[in-house]
Every structure is written in C-alpha cells, then in structure tokens.
C-alpha cells in the first residue's frame, strides 16, 4: 500500500449543499410528523426554526430558509477548520 504526499481538502460548496439538503429533508420530515402524528418531539424540532403557527405558510418558509442557512454555516465552519487542520498536519503525517 503506497502512501501519497497529498491530502484531500473538503469542498466548502459541496459541504454547504449537502448539509443544506440534509437539514431541509429533516425539517420536512419533522414538519410532516408534527402535522400528522401526535409526536411532541417533531413539533419541538419545528419550533426551533420558527415561532409561527404550525399550520401557517410562514413556518414552511422560515424552516426552509433557516435549514439552508444553518447548513451553509456548519459547512463554512466545519470545512474551514478541517481544511486548516489537514493542511497543517500533512507534513507531520507524511514525514516531511
């Protein structure tokens, strides 16, 4: 098994879209559960993103916007820190 001198940097834009898509899907699933099932936990997740009434249109808009914003924020923080650590540790890992 050969060891290479390169390290892989994470794509911030790829992370942003991936995290945003995941948070949007989680919001939609929580919203559907809060509307159709008597689950208090799902309603709690939904109310983290909006204080609007559960049956209003505004809660969907707020939830989707905040899901995308949180996804990008996490991607920026996580990706930047990961890339910084990998760039600093690459010489140590490969004996340079």
Secondary structure, DSSP 8 states (H G I E B T S, - for coil): ----S------HHHHHHHHHHHHHHHHHHHHHHHHHS--HHHHHHHHHH--S-TTSHHHHHHHHHHHHHHHHHHHHHHHHHHHHHHHHHHHHHTT-
